[in-house]
Amino acid sequence: MQVSNVTAVVLAAGSGRRVGSDIPKQFLDLGGKPMIFRCLDVFEACPMVQAVVVALPAGDESRRPDLSGHTKVTSVVAGGQTRQASLGKALSHLPRSAGTVLVHDAARPLVDQPLILSLLAALDGCDGAIPAIPLEDTVKRVAEDRTVESEVDREGIWRVQTPQVFRRAALEDSLAKAVESGLESTDCSQMLTRAGYTVRVVEGDPLNFKVTRAADLWLAEQILVSRREEE
């Protein structure tokens, strides 16, 4: 089955308080532009992506950056209380022609086109494809009092990233089943595997990390500086 009419859904509706700012982290400056622009620029330049739907925080529109310069953005929606709710609102605004959906968290600003293309290629013969990195650190289960309870075998354990790509029908069906059952998912692929769909894993990119705290924002800045110097 061929990849058809790819629409990117950018989830940027969180508050991002852990980064230590009153401004949602996706709107903070990163290398001279709002952080959300970093992934939007990549989707704008990617020939495989035809349209972009963005979910932003509800209310306080004065803080939102102007997205008019990104011509592929077809809809901007107010997100919900959870990631899954924001996804549902975004999916309701997909172009009718969209056959493939790419879901990305704006908190991962260093995504690049090679990763997107590898995910789309991996979608052949399955319902979804996600990037992930094998876990290399030792993992322990820790009690509430911070004492070690047990060791966790890291064999076969991978850290999942976004973007994630899916057949539209499989994603919409999986979301409907999750809502019906009252289950919240931390990522889209969890919904698909629960619903019995097949999801393939491709090697992720260590630089495609999630900006969660101020140190992550600083690191992303340094990587952008290094990339500019290399260019």
Z-matrix of the N, CA and C atoms (Angstrom, degrees):
N
C 1 1.463
C 2 1.534 1 109.18
N 3 1.306 2 117.38 1 130.48
C 4 1.453 3 121.75 2 -177.33
C 5 1.527 4 111.38 3 -84.01
N 6 1.334 5 115.16 4 152.46
C 7 1.457 6 120.89 5 174.28
C 8 1.524 7 107.95 6 -73.87
N 9 1.329 8 116.88 7 132.56
C 10 1.458 9 119.59 8 -177.36
C 11 1.520 10 111.58 9 -134.25
N 12 1.320 11 115.87 10 137.95
C 13 1.460 12 123.28 11 170.71
C 14 1.526 13 113.11 12 43.02
N 15 1.318 14 115.58 13 74.43
C 16 1.461 15 121.75 14 -175.86
C 17 1.532 16 110.53 15 -80.26
N 18 1.327 17 116.25 16 125.99
C 19 1.459 18 122.32 17 171.61
C 20 1.516 19 108.17 18 -115.30
N 21 1.327 20 116.73 19 129.36
C 22 1.462 21 121.57 20 176.80
C 23 1.522 22 109.57 21 -91.48
N 24 1.322 23 116.17 22 132.05
C 25 1.460 24 122.57 23 173.10
C 26 1.522 25 107.17 24 -107.19
N 27 1.322 26 116.32 25 118.78
C 28 1.468 27 121.66 26 -179.96
C 29 1.525 28 108.40 27 -103.66
N 30 1.312 29 116.17 28 115.47
C 31 1.457 30 121.54 29 -179.96
C 32 1.528 31 108.89 30 -91.60
N 33 1.329 32 115.36 31 111.87
C 34 1.462 33 121.25 32 -175.66
C 35 1.520 34 110.18 33 -139.13
N 36 1.330 35 116.17 34 38.51
C 37 1.463 36 120.34 35 -173.75
C 38 1.523 37 113.60 36 -101.78
N 39 1.334 38 117.79 37 1.28
C 40 1.460 39 120.41 38 -178.52
C 41 1.517 40 112.57 39 -79.29
N 42 1.332 41 115.52 40 166.03
C 43 1.466 42 120.32 41 179.89
C 44 1.517 43 112.24 42 -87.11
N 45 1.339 44 117.39 43 -30.24
C 46 1.459 45 121.22 44 177.63
C 47 1.510 46 113.66 45 60.63
N 48 1.315 47 118.35 46 40.63
C 49 1.469 48 121.73 47 -175.62
C 50 1.523 49 113.12 48 -64.96
N 51 1.329 50 117.83 49 -28.23
C 52 1.464 51 120.06 50 -174.91
C 53 1.524 52 113.20 51 -66.34
N 54 1.327 53 116.85 52 -14.87
C 55 1.460 54 118.95 53 177.69
C 56 1.528 55 111.19 54 -76.52
N 57 1.344 56 117.09 55 -12.09
C 58 1.455 57 121.11 56 174.33
C 59 1.510 58 114.98 57 86.71
N 60 1.332 59 117.68 58 32.66
C 61 1.458 60 121.67 59 -179.55
C 62 1.520 61 109.84 60 -135.47
N 63 1.345 62 115.47 61 149.08
C 64 1.458 63 119.69 62 175.08
C 65 1.526 64 111.34 63 -75.28
N 66 1.327 65 115.84 64 -17.82
C 67 1.465 66 121.60 65 178.51
C 68 1.526 67 108.35 66 -89.11
N 69 1.323 68 118.81 67 133.24
C 70 1.471 69 119.65 68 175.97
C 71 1.521 70 110.56 69 -50.84
N 72 1.319 71 116.79 70 134.07
C 73 1.468 72 120.27 71 -170.80
C 74 1.516 73 113.14 72 -59.08
N 75 1.343 74 117.02 73 -29.94
C 76 1.462 75 119.13 74 -178.83
C 77 1.525 76 112.69 75 -67.64
N 78 1.366 77 116.70 76 -13.32
C 79 1.451 78 121.15 77 178.44
C 80 1.534 79 112.27 78 -101.47
N 81 1.336 80 117.04 79 -5.37
C 82 1.462 81 120.13 80 -179.33
C 83 1.525 82 110.95 81 -68.29
N 84 1.314 83 115.69 82 153.23
C 85 1.464 84 120.85 83 179.01
C 86 1.523 85 110.46 84 -68.61
N 87 1.320 86 115.95 85 132.21
C 88 1.457 87 122.20 86 174.54
C 89 1.521 88 108.04 87 -136.72
N 90 1.313 89 115.24 88 101.06
C 91 1.455 90 119.84 89 -179.73
C 92 1.507 91 114.03 90 67.18
N 93 1.351 92 116.67 91 33.56
C 94 1.456 93 120.07 92 174.79
C 95 1.508 94 115.60 93 94.44
N 96 1.335 95 117.92 94 4.60
C 97 1.471 96 120.62 95 176.68
C 98 1.518 97 108.89 96 -150.78
N 99 1.345 98 118.30 97 158.77
C 100 1.465 99 119.95 98 178.59
C 101 1.530 100 110.77 99 -56.54
N 102 1.315 101 115.91 100 141.00
C 103 1.461 102 120.72 101 -175.67
C 104 1.525 103 112.05 102 -54.32
N 105 1.328 104 118.11 103 -38.72
C 106 1.457 105 120.51 104 -179.26
C 107 1.525 106 112.07 105 -60.16
N 108 1.335 107 117.08 106 -28.40
C 109 1.460 108 120.35 107 179.30
C 110 1.526 109 111.78 108 -64.36
N 111 1.331 110 116.90 109 -26.30
C 112 1.465 111 119.69 110 -176.26
C 113 1.531 112 111.36 111 -61.69
N 114 1.327 113 117.29 112 -43.98
C 115 1.469 114 118.48 113 177.80
C 116 1.524 115 111.21 114 -79.64
N 117 1.348 116 117.03 115 -35.09
C 118 1.462 117 118.81 116 178.41
C 119 1.525 118 111.17 117 -61.67
N 120 1.329 119 117.35 118 -37.27
C 121 1.467 120 120.93 119 177.90
C 122 1.530 121 111.15 120 -61.64
N 123 1.336 122 115.94 121 -39.32
C 124 1.463 123 119.99 122 -179.81
C 125 1.528 124 110.59 123 -66.55
N 126 1.332 125 117.16 124 -43.83
C 127 1.463 126 120.49 125 178.86
C 128 1.533 127 110.96 126 -66.97
N 129 1.321 128 116.31 127 -35.76
C 130 1.458 129 120.85 128 178.37
C 131 1.530 130 110.30 129 -61.64
N 132 1.319 131 116.02 130 -37.94
C 133 1.470 132 120.63 131 -176.29
C 134 1.528 133 112.91 132 -87.00
N 135 1.328 134 117.98 133 -14.06
C 136 1.467 135 120.78 134 -175.78
C 137 1.532 136 110.27 135 -80.92
N 138 1.320 137 118.79 136 118.69
C 139 1.473 138 120.63 137 -177.24
C 140 1.521 139 113.58 138 -67.14
N 141 1.333 140 118.06 139 -18.42
C 142 1.460 141 121.10 140 -179.42
C 143 1.525 142 112.52 141 -79.60
N 144 1.331 143 117.33 142 -17.45
C 145 1.465 144 120.98 143 -178.18
C 146 1.517 145 109.10 144 -96.51
N 147 1.335 146 116.81 145 121.52
C 148 1.464 147 120.95 146 -177.95
C 149 1.534 148 112.99 147 -93.53
N 150 1.333 149 117.38 148 -30.43
C 151 1.470 150 120.55 149 -175.86
C 152 1.517 151 109.48 150 -150.14
N 153 1.343 152 115.39 151 160.68
C 154 1.462 153 121.92 152 -179.92
C 155 1.524 154 108.98 153 -135.75
N 156 1.334 155 116.26 154 132.12
C 157 1.460 156 122.64 155 173.72
C 158 1.526 157 106.84 156 -115.36
N 159 1.326 158 117.06 157 130.10
C 160 1.465 159 121.86 158 -175.40
C 161 1.522 160 110.03 159 -116.64
N 162 1.335 161 116.65 160 130.99
C 163 1.466 162 122.17 161 174.20
C 164 1.523 163 108.42 162 -105.10
N 165 1.351 164 116.50 163 118.58
C 166 1.463 165 122.64 164 -177.86
C 167 1.523 166 109.73 165 -114.94
N 168 1.340 167 117.35 166 164.55
C 169 1.464 168 119.66 167 178.72
C 170 1.529 169 111.42 168 -58.97
N 171 1.307 170 116.32 169 142.05
C 172 1.463 171 120.44 170 177.36
C 173 1.527 172 109.40 171 -73.77
N 174 1.337 173 116.38 172 140.06
C 175 1.463 174 121.24 173 177.87
C 176 1.515 175 112.99 174 81.87
N 177 1.336 176 115.83 175 170.92
C 178 1.461 177 124.08 176 177.63
C 179 1.534 178 112.04 177 48.12
N 180 1.317 179 115.45 178 55.54
C 181 1.457 180 120.05 179 -177.23
C 182 1.524 181 112.76 180 -67.54
N 183 1.328 182 117.54 181 -15.09
C 184 1.462 183 120.62 182 -179.28
C 185 1.527 184 111.82 183 -64.47
N 186 1.322 185 117.26 184 -23.17
C 187 1.474 186 120.60 185 -179.48
C 188 1.518 187 112.40 186 -85.27
N 189 1.316 188 116.74 187 -12.82
C 190 1.452 189 118.96 188 -175.48
C 191 1.520 190 111.81 189 -72.62
N 192 1.336 191 117.21 190 137.37
C 193 1.463 192 119.20 191 174.93
C 194 1.519 193 110.52 192 -71.84
N 195 1.303 194 116.16 193 157.36
C 196 1.458 195 122.33 194 178.96
C 197 1.525 196 109.39 195 -77.72
N 198 1.323 197 116.54 196 115.89
C 199 1.464 198 121.19 197 -177.17
C 200 1.518 199 112.91 198 -95.04
N 201 1.333 200 116.72 199 5.28
C 202 1.468 201 119.79 200 -173.27
C 203 1.524 202 112.97 201 -63.73
N 204 1.321 203 117.57 202 -21.16
C 205 1.460 204 120.07 203 179.48
C 206 1.518 205 113.37 204 -75.28
N 207 1.318 206 116.90 205 -10.47
C 208 1.461 207 121.12 206 178.83
C 209 1.535 208 108.17 207 -100.40
N 210 1.301 209 115.09 208 98.38
C 211 1.464 210 120.80 209 -168.85
C 212 1.526 211 113.66 210 -69.83
N 213 1.324 212 118.09 211 -18.91
C 214 1.465 213 120.21 212 -179.95
C 215 1.527 214 112.44 213 -81.99
N 216 1.329 215 117.58 214 -10.59
C 217 1.462 216 120.08 215 179.12
C 218 1.527 217 108.58 216 -72.39
N 219 1.324 218 115.93 217 112.09
C 220 1.468 219 120.99 218 -177.56
C 221 1.527 220 112.22 219 -97.93
N 222 1.337 221 117.04 220 -23.75
C 223 1.462 222 120.39 221 -179.56
C 224 1.522 223 110.26 222 -149.65
N 225 1.331 224 115.56 223 142.72
C 226 1.468 225 123.21 224 171.89
C 227 1.523 226 106.06 225 -123.41
N 228 1.332 227 116.92 226 121.04
C 229 1.459 228 120.95 227 -175.52
C 230 1.520 229 110.28 228 -119.80
N 231 1.323 230 115.93 229 154.46
C 232 1.459 231 121.59 230 174.12
C 233 1.518 232 108.34 231 -79.75
N 234 1.330 233 116.26 232 126.04
C 235 1.449 234 120.32 233 -178.51
C 236 1.517 235 113.05 234 -72.68
N 237 1.324 236 115.29 235 173.06
C 238 1.453 237 121.16 236 179.62
C 239 1.512 238 112.23 237 -100.98
N 240 1.325 239 116.15 238 -167.33
C 241 1.462 240 121.57 239 -177.74
C 242 1.526 241 112.42 240 -75.48
N 243 1.314 242 117.39 241 -21.85
C 244 1.457 243 121.64 242 -179.84
C 245 1.521 244 109.29 243 -128.14
N 246 1.312 245 114.88 244 165.95
C 247 1.464 246 120.10 245 177.36
C 248 1.527 247 110.24 246 -60.05
N 249 1.329 248 115.71 247 -42.73
C 250 1.457 249 120.16 248 -178.92
C 251 1.525 250 111.53 249 -63.90
N 252 1.343 251 115.93 250 -38.56
C 253 1.471 252 119.65 251 178.66
C 254 1.529 253 110.36 252 -66.73
N 255 1.323 254 116.75 253 -39.29
C 256 1.470 255 120.36 254 177.70
C 257 1.526 256 110.71 255 -64.04
N 258 1.329 257 115.86 256 -39.38
C 259 1.460 258 120.03 257 177.52
C 260 1.525 259 110.39 258 -60.82
N 261 1.334 260 116.38 259 -45.10
C 262 1.459 261 120.00 260 -179.84
C 263 1.514 262 112.24 261 -59.27
N 264 1.325 263 117.14 262 -42.39
C 265 1.459 264 120.48 263 179.29
C 266 1.527 265 110.92 264 -65.79
N 267 1.332 266 116.17 265 -39.34
C 268 1.463 267 119.34 266 179.48
C 269 1.525 268 111.37 267 -67.02
N 270 1.333 269 117.31 268 -41.40
C 271 1.466 270 120.32 269 -178.92
C 272 1.522 271 112.07 270 -63.89
N 273 1.328 272 116.51 271 -28.14
C 274 1.470 273 119.35 272 179.27
C 275 1.523 274 111.66 273 -71.14
N 276 1.340 275 117.79 274 -9.61
C 277 1.464 276 121.69 275 179.67
C 278 1.528 277 112.66 276 -113.16
N 279 1.329 278 116.96 277 15.51
C 280 1.459 279 119.15 278 177.24
C 281 1.529 280 110.18 279 -65.57
N 282 1.323 281 117.69 280 145.38
C 283 1.472 282 119.30 281 171.22
C 284 1.528 283 109.55 282 -59.11
N 285 1.316 284 117.06 283 146.13
C 286 1.460 285 120.47 284 -178.66
C 287 1.518 286 111.83 285 -59.12
N 288 1.331 287 116.68 286 -30.52
C 289 1.458 288 120.47 287 -175.85
C 290 1.523 289 113.50 288 -78.87
N 291 1.323 290 117.98 289 -10.67
C 292 1.467 291 121.05 290 -174.95
C 293 1.522 292 110.97 291 -63.67
N 294 1.322 293 116.93 292 122.77
C 295 1.460 294 121.24 293 177.04
C 296 1.516 295 112.38 294 -108.95
N 297 1.333 296 115.79 295 -21.29
C 298 1.457 297 122.53 296 -179.69
C 299 1.515 298 108.61 297 -128.06
N 300 1.330 299 116.33 298 136.47
C 301 1.466 300 120.84 299 -178.59
C 302 1.519 301 109.20 300 -119.39
N 303 1.311 302 115.36 301 128.51
C 304 1.465 303 122.70 302 175.17
C 305 1.525 304 106.99 303 -107.28
N 306 1.326 305 118.04 304 121.05
C 307 1.461 306 122.48 305 -177.68
C 308 1.522 307 109.04 306 -109.88
N 309 1.337 308 115.43 307 126.18
C 310 1.469 309 119.61 308 -176.49
C 311 1.518 310 110.80 309 -136.51
N 312 1.336 311 115.33 310 143.11
C 313 1.461 312 121.05 311 175.19
C 314 1.525 313 109.05 312 -89.33
N 315 1.341 314 116.46 313 128.03
C 316 1.462 315 120.44 314 179.92
C 317 1.520 316 111.89 315 -62.11
N 318 1.334 317 116.99 316 -18.25
C 319 1.469 318 121.24 317 179.26
C 320 1.524 319 112.55 318 -73.53
N 321 1.331 320 117.41 319 -2.00
C 322 1.475 321 121.43 320 173.59
C 323 1.533 322 107.14 321 -111.52
N 324 1.328 323 117.32 322 82.51
C 325 1.464 324 120.60 323 -171.14
C 326 1.524 325 115.31 324 -80.18
N 327 1.335 326 118.40 325 -10.17
C 328 1.459 327 120.25 326 -173.35
C 329 1.526 328 113.05 327 -101.47
N 330 1.323 329 116.69 328 21.05
C 331 1.459 330 120.74 329 175.61
C 332 1.529 331 109.63 330 -60.53
N 333 1.337 332 117.12 331 149.07
C 334 1.462 333 119.25 332 178.54
C 335 1.532 334 110.70 333 -133.26
N 336 1.318 335 115.00 334 167.88
C 337 1.465 336 120.34 335 -176.29
C 338 1.523 337 114.05 336 -64.05
N 339 1.356 338 119.91 337 -39.94
C 340 1.465 339 118.17 338 179.54
C 341 1.535 340 113.30 339 -55.59
N 342 1.332 341 117.32 340 -38.23
C 343 1.463 342 119.74 341 178.45
C 344 1.530 343 110.68 342 -66.24
N 345 1.326 344 116.63 343 -42.39
C 346 1.469 345 120.75 344 178.58
C 347 1.522 346 110.50 345 -59.98
N 348 1.317 347 116.35 346 -46.11
C 349 1.468 348 120.06 347 -177.71
C 350 1.527 349 111.52 348 -65.98
N 351 1.333 350 117.64 349 -36.93
C 352 1.468 351 119.67 350 179.03
C 353 1.527 352 110.98 351 -67.21
N 354 1.332 353 117.13 352 -35.06
C 355 1.461 354 121.03 353 177.84
C 356 1.532 355 111.08 354 -67.61
N 357 1.314 356 116.35 355 -43.78
C 358 1.461 357 119.89 356 179.95
C 359 1.526 358 110.98 357 -64.45
N 360 1.324 359 116.59 358 -37.32
C 361 1.464 360 120.20 359 177.67
C 362 1.525 361 110.80 360 -66.44
N 363 1.333 362 116.67 361 -36.16
C 364 1.469 363 121.18 362 -178.00
C 365 1.522 364 112.27 363 -73.44
N 366 1.320 365 117.77 364 -13.67
C 367 1.462 366 121.43 365 -178.53
C 368 1.525 367 112.36 366 -70.54
N 369 1.326 368 116.76 367 -16.05
C 370 1.461 369 120.45 368 -179.30
C 371 1.528 370 110.38 369 -61.28
N 372 1.311 371 116.92 370 121.59
C 373 1.453 372 121.25 371 176.82
C 374 1.511 373 115.95 372 85.62
N 375 1.341 374 118.21 373 5.75
C 376 1.460 375 120.22 374 177.06
C 377 1.528 376 109.38 375 -144.39
N 378 1.327 377 116.27 376 179.90
C 379 1.465 378 121.08 377 -174.76
C 380 1.522 379 113.53 378 -96.65
N 381 1.329 380 116.71 379 -18.59
C 382 1.454 381 120.08 380 -179.59
C 383 1.514 382 110.73 381 -158.44
N 384 1.333 383 115.91 382 159.07
C 385 1.461 384 121.09 383 176.63
C 386 1.528 385 108.47 384 -141.90
N 387 1.336 386 115.83 385 135.04
C 388 1.461 387 120.60 386 -176.78
C 389 1.519 388 110.40 387 -132.49
N 390 1.348 389 117.62 388 150.19
C 391 1.457 390 120.37 389 174.32
C 392 1.530 391 109.87 390 -90.75
N 393 1.309 392 116.28 391 142.73
C 394 1.464 393 119.96 392 178.33
C 395 1.520 394 109.24 393 -154.59
N 396 1.328 395 114.96 394 159.67
C 397 1.463 396 121.78 395 -178.85
C 398 1.523 397 108.64 396 -124.42
N 399 1.336 398 117.89 397 129.63
C 400 1.465 399 119.59 398 178.72
C 401 1.528 400 110.58 399 -59.47
N 402 1.312 401 116.29 400 137.85
C 403 1.454 402 121.18 401 -178.91
C 404 1.523 403 109.82 402 -74.21
N 405 1.333 404 116.79 403 128.33
C 406 1.456 405 121.63 404 -178.39
C 407 1.528 406 112.37 405 -107.90
N 408 1.319 407 117.35 406 -21.00
C 409 1.460 408 120.55 407 -178.11
C 410 1.525 409 111.32 408 -78.97
N 411 1.329 410 115.43 409 155.60
C 412 1.453 411 120.58 410 170.73
C 413 1.528 412 108.60 411 -69.65
N 414 1.329 413 116.22 412 138.58
C 415 1.461 414 121.27 413 -176.50
C 416 1.524 415 109.67 414 -118.46
N 417 1.336 416 115.73 415 134.54
C 418 1.460 417 121.26 416 178.79
C 419 1.527 418 109.94 417 -128.63
N 420 1.321 419 115.31 418 146.33
C 421 1.469 420 120.84 419 171.46
C 422 1.518 421 107.30 420 -91.16
N 423 1.349 422 116.15 421 126.24
C 424 1.459 423 121.71 422 -171.58
C 425 1.527 424 109.77 423 -117.08
N 426 1.319 425 116.93 424 137.43
C 427 1.460 426 122.81 425 179.84
C 428 1.526 427 110.36 426 -77.08
N 429 1.335 428 115.88 427 171.89
C 430 1.466 429 120.99 428 -179.32
C 431 1.524 430 112.04 429 -61.14
N 432 1.333 431 117.35 430 -28.96
C 433 1.470 432 119.99 431 179.84
C 434 1.525 433 112.63 432 -88.76
N 435 1.327 434 115.80 433 13.01
C 436 1.463 435 124.27 434 176.76
C 437 1.531 436 113.65 435 70.32
N 438 1.310 437 118.45 436 20.45
C 439 1.450 438 120.46 437 172.46
C 440 1.531 439 109.03 438 -94.46
N 441 1.328 440 115.58 439 149.27
C 442 1.460 441 120.66 440 -177.79
C 443 1.518 442 109.96 441 -73.87
N 444 1.327 443 115.60 442 127.87
C 445 1.463 444 121.23 443 177.59
C 446 1.525 445 111.46 444 -93.10
N 447 1.344 446 116.23 445 -44.37
C 448 1.461 447 119.20 446 -176.39
C 449 1.516 448 110.14 447 -165.54
N 450 1.325 449 114.59 448 167.87
C 451 1.454 450 121.38 449 173.89
C 452 1.531 451 109.00 450 -91.19
N 453 1.323 452 116.57 451 148.63
C 454 1.458 453 121.90 452 177.07
C 455 1.520 454 108.51 453 -113.75
N 456 1.311 455 116.82 454 124.44
C 457 1.463 456 121.04 455 179.40
C 458 1.524 457 108.93 456 -66.85
N 459 1.322 458 117.08 457 120.74
C 460 1.464 459 120.48 458 -177.17
C 461 1.530 460 113.07 459 -87.29
N 462 1.307 461 117.60 460 -2.39
C 463 1.458 462 120.50 461 178.94
C 464 1.525 463 109.81 462 -60.13
N 465 1.326 464 116.52 463 124.24
C 466 1.455 465 121.31 464 179.60
C 467 1.514 466 114.49 465 78.22
N 468 1.342 467 117.74 466 8.67
C 469 1.462 468 121.43 467 179.06
C 470 1.530 469 108.89 468 -97.07
N 471 1.334 470 116.25 469 126.14
C 472 1.460 471 122.27 470 -178.57
C 473 1.527 472 109.71 471 -124.50
N 474 1.334 473 116.02 472 146.71
C 475 1.468 474 122.16 473 174.93
C 476 1.525 475 108.53 474 -92.69
N 477 1.318 476 115.72 475 120.80
C 478 1.463 477 120.93 476 -173.02
C 479 1.527 478 111.09 477 -88.96
N 480 1.329 479 115.93 478 142.72
C 481 1.455 480 123.38 479 178.28
C 482 1.535 481 110.03 480 -119.59
N 483 1.303 482 115.04 481 179.95
C 484 1.458 483 122.27 482 163.36
C 485 1.532 484 105.63 483 -122.10
N 486 1.336 485 118.36 484 159.57
C 487 1.460 486 128.84 485 11.96
C 488 1.522 487 112.37 486 -76.07
N 489 1.336 488 114.22 487 156.08
C 490 1.445 489 122.49 488 173.68
C 491 1.526 490 107.14 489 -124.73
N 492 1.316 491 116.81 490 141.13
C 493 1.467 492 119.92 491 -177.26
C 494 1.521 493 110.24 492 -118.87
N 495 1.343 494 115.15 493 144.39
C 496 1.461 495 120.66 494 -174.12
C 497 1.527 496 110.98 495 -145.97
N 498 1.334 497 114.58 496 152.81
C 499 1.451 498 119.34 497 165.22
C 500 1.522 499 107.24 498 -66.21
N 501 1.304 500 116.90 499 133.15
C 502 1.463 501 120.16 500 -175.13
C 503 1.526 502 112.15 501 -56.01
N 504 1.315 503 117.21 502 -46.92
C 505 1.462 504 120.22 503 -176.50
C 506 1.519 505 111.39 504 -61.01
N 507 1.336 506 117.25 505 -40.28
C 508 1.462 507 120.83 506 -179.51
C 509 1.527 508 110.86 507 -67.29
N 510 1.330 509 117.12 508 -40.91
C 511 1.461 510 120.74 509 -179.78
C 512 1.521 511 110.85 510 -66.03
N 513 1.327 512 117.07 511 -46.32
C 514 1.461 513 119.61 512 -178.77
C 515 1.529 514 111.35 513 -65.48
N 516 1.316 515 117.33 514 -39.45
C 517 1.462 516 120.63 515 178.50
C 518 1.530 517 110.43 516 -65.60
N 519 1.320 518 116.84 517 -42.49
C 520 1.471 519 120.77 518 -179.63
C 521 1.521 520 111.24 519 -64.24
N 522 1.323 521 117.00 520 -40.49
C 523 1.467 522 120.37 521 178.40
C 524 1.523 523 110.34 522 -64.67
N 525 1.318 524 117.17 523 -43.68
C 526 1.466 525 120.50 524 179.80
C 527 1.530 526 110.97 525 -60.33
N 528 1.329 527 117.20 526 -40.76
C 529 1.464 528 120.85 527 179.62
C 530 1.530 529 110.95 528 -68.84
N 531 1.343 530 117.24 529 -37.07
C 532 1.466 531 120.50 530 178.37
C 533 1.518 532 111.01 531 -65.04
N 534 1.318 533 116.31 532 -42.78
C 535 1.465 534 120.77 533 179.00
C 536 1.527 535 110.20 534 -65.31
N 537 1.318 536 116.13 535 -43.38
C 538 1.464 537 120.72 536 -178.99
C 539 1.527 538 111.61 537 -61.81
N 540 1.342 539 116.08 538 -37.39
C 541 1.468 540 120.47 539 -178.08
C 542 1.521 541 113.00 540 -86.94
N 543 1.340 542 117.11 541 -7.44
C 544 1.460 543 120.54 542 179.69
C 545 1.510 544 113.86 543 76.51
N 546 1.326 545 117.83 544 20.89
C 547 1.466 546 121.94 545 -179.02
C 548 1.520 547 110.61 546 -96.95
N 549 1.343 548 116.35 547 132.93
C 550 1.456 549 121.76 548 175.02
C 551 1.519 550 108.64 549 -98.89
N 552 1.317 551 116.40 550 138.31
C 553 1.461 552 121.20 551 -178.87
C 554 1.516 553 110.28 552 -113.44
N 555 1.330 554 116.07 553 142.63
C 556 1.460 555 120.58 554 178.22
C 557 1.521 556 112.06 555 -82.30
N 558 1.328 557 116.67 556 -19.39
C 559 1.462 558 119.89 557 172.21
C 560 1.528 559 108.28 558 -151.74
N 561 1.318 560 115.54 559 164.14
C 562 1.467 561 120.43 560 -172.93
C 563 1.522 562 112.39 561 -66.40
N 564 1.326 563 117.09 562 -35.95
C 565 1.463 564 118.92 563 -176.90
C 566 1.522 565 111.42 564 -64.01
N 567 1.322 566 116.90 565 -28.05
C 568 1.462 567 120.11 566 177.12
C 569 1.529 568 110.86 567 -62.20
N 570 1.329 569 115.90 568 -38.75
C 571 1.459 570 119.79 569 177.73
C 572 1.521 571 110.51 570 -63.93
N 573 1.329 572 116.63 571 -42.40
C 574 1.465 573 119.79 572 -176.73
C 575 1.522 574 111.67 573 -67.10
N 576 1.334 575 117.21 574 -44.32
C 577 1.460 576 118.87 575 -178.61
C 578 1.529 577 110.82 576 -66.17
N 579 1.336 578 117.13 577 -35.08
C 580 1.464 579 120.01 578 175.97
C 581 1.522 580 111.19 579 -63.18
N 582 1.323 581 116.47 580 -33.63
C 583 1.458 582 121.43 581 -177.50
C 584 1.527 583 112.48 582 -86.87
N 585 1.335 584 116.92 583 0.76
C 586 1.453 585 120.29 584 175.60
C 587 1.515 586 115.84 585 92.06
N 588 1.325 587 116.93 586 10.07
C 589 1.459 588 120.13 587 178.92
C 590 1.534 589 110.64 588 -85.92
N 591 1.332 590 115.11 589 161.17
C 592 1.461 591 121.50 590 -177.74
C 593 1.532 592 110.50 591 -96.59
N 594 1.336 593 116.07 592 127.47
C 595 1.459 594 121.93 593 -179.72
C 596 1.528 595 108.39 594 -123.74
N 597 1.322 596 116.05 595 126.94
C 598 1.460 597 122.02 596 179.89
C 599 1.528 598 110.40 597 -99.26
N 600 1.330 599 116.19 598 146.52
C 601 1.466 600 122.09 599 179.17
C 602 1.525 601 109.71 600 -106.09
N 603 1.339 602 116.16 601 134.42
C 604 1.463 603 121.62 602 171.31
C 605 1.522 604 108.24 603 -117.24
N 606 1.309 605 116.11 604 158.70
C 607 1.462 606 120.46 605 -179.63
C 608 1.522 607 110.09 606 -63.80
N 609 1.329 608 116.27 607 125.52
C 610 1.452 609 121.11 608 179.64
C 611 1.516 610 112.36 609 -81.17
N 612 1.315 611 115.49 610 -175.38
C 613 1.463 612 122.32 611 -178.37
C 614 1.530 613 108.46 612 -116.34
N 615 1.342 614 118.70 613 120.31
C 616 1.465 615 120.47 614 179.60
C 617 1.533 616 113.29 615 -56.89
N 618 1.328 617 117.47 616 -27.75
C 619 1.465 618 120.12 617 179.77
C 620 1.529 619 112.15 618 -79.50
N 621 1.303 620 116.88 619 -10.33
C 622 1.462 621 121.39 620 179.15
C 623 1.538 622 109.48 621 -87.52
N 624 1.330 623 115.34 622 51.04
C 625 1.464 624 119.70 623 -176.34
C 626 1.527 625 111.07 624 -86.50
N 627 1.320 626 114.79 625 164.20
C 628 1.454 627 121.74 626 -179.01
C 629 1.522 628 110.28 627 -90.39
N 630 1.312 629 116.69 628 127.06
C 631 1.468 630 121.31 629 175.89
C 632 1.522 631 107.52 630 -78.79
N 633 1.317 632 115.81 631 111.19
C 634 1.464 633 121.64 632 -177.70
C 635 1.525 634 111.45 633 -117.58
N 636 1.324 635 116.40 634 -40.93
C 637 1.459 636 121.68 635 -177.64
C 638 1.522 637 110.33 636 -122.96
N 639 1.331 638 115.71 637 170.86
C 640 1.468 639 120.71 638 -176.51
C 641 1.523 640 111.48 639 -58.06
N 642 1.330 641 117.59 640 -35.94
C 643 1.464 642 120.63 641 179.80
C 644 1.519 643 111.48 642 -63.71
N 645 1.331 644 117.12 643 -33.53
C 646 1.471 645 120.72 644 178.03
C 647 1.527 646 110.34 645 -67.02
N 648 1.337 647 115.84 646 -39.11
C 649 1.459 648 119.99 647 178.96
C 650 1.518 649 109.94 648 -64.28
N 651 1.326 650 116.31 649 -42.24
C 652 1.465 651 120.94 650 178.12
C 653 1.531 652 110.34 651 -61.80
N 654 1.330 653 117.50 652 -44.07
C 655 1.461 654 121.06 653 -179.82
C 656 1.525 655 111.07 654 -62.96
N 657 1.326 656 116.71 655 -41.78
C 658 1.465 657 120.03 656 178.12
C 659 1.526 658 110.66 657 -61.03
N 660 1.324 659 116.60 658 -39.00
C 661 1.473 660 121.16 659 177.04
C 662 1.527 661 110.18 660 -59.97
N 663 1.326 662 117.20 661 -44.58
C 664 1.469 663 120.85 662 -178.13
C 665 1.516 664 111.30 663 -64.95
N 666 1.317 665 116.31 664 -37.75
C 667 1.471 666 119.94 665 179.06
C 668 1.529 667 110.49 666 -66.59
N 669 1.330 668 117.16 667 -39.91
C 670 1.463 669 120.41 668 177.57
C 671 1.519 670 110.59 669 -63.96
N 672 1.318 671 117.05 670 -41.00
C 673 1.474 672 121.06 671 177.73
C 674 1.526 673 109.69 672 -60.93
N 675 1.344 674 116.24 673 -44.43
C 676 1.458 675 120.40 674 179.82
C 677 1.525 676 111.28 675 -63.16
N 678 1.322 677 116.79 676 -40.23
C 679 1.470 678 119.79 677 179.25
C 680 1.521 679 111.08 678 -64.29
N 681 1.338 680 116.56 679 -40.56
C 682 1.474 681 119.41 680 179.48
C 683 1.516 682 110.44 681 -64.94
N 684 1.323 683 116.97 682 -38.59
C 685 1.461 684 120.36 683 179.78
C 686 1.520 685 110.72 684 -66.01
N 687 1.334 686 116.88 685 -37.81
C 688 1.461 687 120.21 686 179.25
C 689 1.523 688 111.16 687 -67.61
N 690 1.348 689 116.51 688 -34.65
C 691 1.463 690 120.31 689 178.97
C 692 1.514 691 111.48 690 -70.43
